[in-house]
């Protein structure tokens, strides 16, 4: 392994393991770029594209080979998943045991904090591969990953869900949006908003929280290697993303209320799980006698 390759792969895996969520190939590339491990700041567009293609090919090779700490599960891939077609227990006794566990685990005490908030809030974001990041830095809100231009069924479902939120909570609706700072990124939101507003009877406000020109400068976000002058959300550092996301959310949500009601829900849930388990286990014992 060449020294340069080893350095990139070693630092890359350190970056992957240094954050508490799964990240994409592009995210790691930008992180390496921000640290100066690619010396192409003064090179032309073609050079940047070649660097990214080499990085992509290199990661693919070493992930397949389980080399240098990399493997096929190292990076996020939200595009494919197994379709399960078989399941079940070994016999009736195990079925009854599963019945107890399934019944207990189905108990879900959740006090909806939005009944106690000033706004109903949703988070929409463009970078589908960064879903883990938004899950980590947010709490108590629905997340809608656009993954580029959202489909018509997806936009329709959003429109109807906003109507349901308005009916349920009867309070102002605020959508926090996070996406790339480039022409296409701005157009994605504009196009989606037009359709969703046309299809939804609910009124809602959209707040574009990032990326912005000011954030690009503040967090020294590198531009897109294939499109200089464009800036992608994945290029924002872990620390920068945390500050942008959490600060934006705190403007519209009382996060202390979220925590308080979650703790209360969890305490009651554990209490009732214990009581239901006792009853269910007794019923199973009687059935097997």
N, C-alpha and C positions, 0 to 999 in steps of 0.2 A: 504494500500500500504506500503510495506516495505521501510525503510529509504533509503537503497541502491538503490532500484528501483526508488524511487521518485527523488533521487539526479541525477541519470543517465538521466531520462526522462526530468527533469527540465533543466538540462544543455544542453541536446540534442536539445530541442526545441529552446533554446537561440542561439545555434550555427546555427541552420537552419535559424532562423530569422536574424542572424547577417551577412549574405552574400546576395548580390543582385541578386542571381540566384538560381535555384532549384538544390538540391543536392540529392545524393543517400543514401540509408541505410548504405552502406559500408563507404561512406565519413564521415558520422556522427560518426560511430564506431571508425574510425581511429582518428578523432578529439578528441574524449573522451580519447582514448588511449594516444595521445600526451600530454594531460593535466594530465595524471597520475591517471585517475579515475578508471582504471583497473590495479590492482596491480599484473600483471602477467609477468613482464619483465624477471623474473628469473625462470618462470615455463616452463614446457615442451610443446611440440607441441600440445598434446592432450588437455591440459588445455586451450590453446589459442582457439582451435577449439570450445570447449564447451562454452567458454565465448561469442564467436561470435554467436553461435547458440542460446544461451539464449537471447542475445541482439535482434536478428532477431525475435524470437518468442514474446518477450516482446513488441517490436514496433508494430508488427502485431496486437497483442491483443488490445493495447491501441489506435491504429489508427482506428480499427473497432468500438471501443466503444466511440470514440470522447472524450477521457479522457486525462487529464494532458496537454491540449493544442494541442494534436495530433489529426489528422483526416485522412481520406483516401487520401487527396490531399497534405499532408505535404511533401512527398518525390517525387522525379522524377521517372517517369515510361514512358519510350519512346517506349515500346513494343506494346501498344494497343491504339486504338483510335476509336471513333464512325464513322460509315459509314453512312453518311446522304443520305436519299432517298426521302425527301420531302421538298419543300420550295415554296415561292411565296407570292404575295401580296393579300389583301382582295378583291380589285376591281380594275377597270380600272384607277380611279383617283389615287389610291395609287401606281399602276404600273407606271404611268407617273411621280409621285413624286420620285419613286425609280429610274426611268430612269435618272432624273436630277442628283440625288446623285451619281448613279453608273458612269455616264459619267464624272462628275467632279472628283470623286475619282480615276478614271482610268488614269487621267493625271499624268504622271510620268516623271518629268524632272530629268535626272540623267546623269551627265557628268562623263564618265568612267575615273577614275584617272590613270588607268594602261597605258593609252596612254601617260601619263606624268611621268611615273616611269622608273627606270632603269631596273627593273625586273618585270615579272609577278609572283605572289606569291599565293600559296594555303597552307592551313593548314590541315593536316591529323592528326587524333588522335585516339587512341585505345579505350579509355573509353567512350562508347556511352552515358552512364548515366550522363557524365559531359559536355554535349553539352551546357547547360546553362552557364557554367563557361567560355567556349571558346567564346561563343557569347558575353559575357560581357567584356572580356579582349581584344578582337580583334575588328578591324573595317576595312571595305573595302576589305575583302578577303573571298573567299569561304571556307567553313568548311566541311570536309568529315569525319564523325564519322565511324570508322571501326567496333566497337562493337565486337572485337575479330577477327577471321579469316573472311575477307570479301568474299562475294559470287562472283562467276564468272561473273554474269551480272553487279555487282557493279564495279568490276575491269575493265571490258570492257568499261563501261561508262566513267570511269576515263581516260582510254587510249584515247578514242575518244575526250573527252573534252580537254585534253592536246594538242591534234592535233589542235583543233579549236582555243585554246588560242595562239598557235604558229602562226597560220595563221592570226589571228586577230591583234595581237600586234607586232609580229616579233621582239621579244626580248628574252633574256634568261629566262628560267622558273626555279623557285626555289620552292621546296616543303619543308615546315617545318613540321617535324613529332614529335609527343609527345605520349609516350607510357610507359608501365610498364618496369621496369628494372629487367627482369628475362629472362630465356631461351626462354620461349614461346613468350614473348613480342618481343624479338629480331627476332625470327623466323617469326612472323606475318609480319613484315615489309619486311624481306628478301624475303619471298615467294610472297607477293603481288607485290613487286618491279619487281621481275623476270617476272611475267606474264604481268604486265602493260608495261614494256619496250618491251616485245616481241610483244605486240599488238599495240603499238603506234609508229607512225613515228616521233613524236616530241622528241627532246632531252631535258632532264631535270635533275636537280640536287636535291638530297634529303639530307636535313640537319636534322640529328636526334638531336633535341633540348633538349630532356629529356624523361624520367628520365635518369640521368647518375650516375655513382658511386660517382662523386664529389658532385652532388646535394643531393644525399642521405645523405652524411655526412654533408654538409653545412646546410641543413634544418632539420636535425635530423628526417628523414623519418622512421617511424616504419615499420618493415617487415610484410609480409603477415601472419596473424595468423595461416593459415592452411599450409603455406609453408615457414618456417623460411629461411631467406636468400634471398627471393624474395621480390621485392618492387613494389607496385602498384601506379599508378598515383593518384588515389583517396586518398592515404595516405598523399599526399603533402598538406601542410597547405594552407589556402586561400592566405596568404601573399606570400608564396613561389611560388604558381602557378602564381600569378600576376607578380612577378619579372621574372620568367622563360619565360612566354609567351610574355610579353610586350618587354623585352630585346631582345628576339629572333626576334620578328617582326620588331623592329626598325632597325635592321641590314640590312634589305633588302627593307624596305619601307620608303618613305618620308611621315611621318604621317601628317606633316603640309599641304602637298599637298592634302592629303585625306580630311582633314577638310575644307580647302579653297574651293575646288571644290564642296563639299557637301553643304556648306553654299550658294554658288552661285546657285546651282541647286534648293535648297529649296526656295530661294527668287523668282526665275523665276517661279517655280511651283505654288506658292501662287498667283502670279500676274495673271497667265493664268487661274487658277481655278476660280478666281473672274470674269474674262471676260467671260468665257464659261458659268458660272452659270447664268449670266445676260441674255445671249442669249437663253439658254435652258428654263429658267423660262418664258420668253416672248413667246416662241413657245408653251409651254404647256398651257398657258393662252388662246392663240388663238385657240388651239385645243378644249378646254373645253367650249368655248363660244357658 
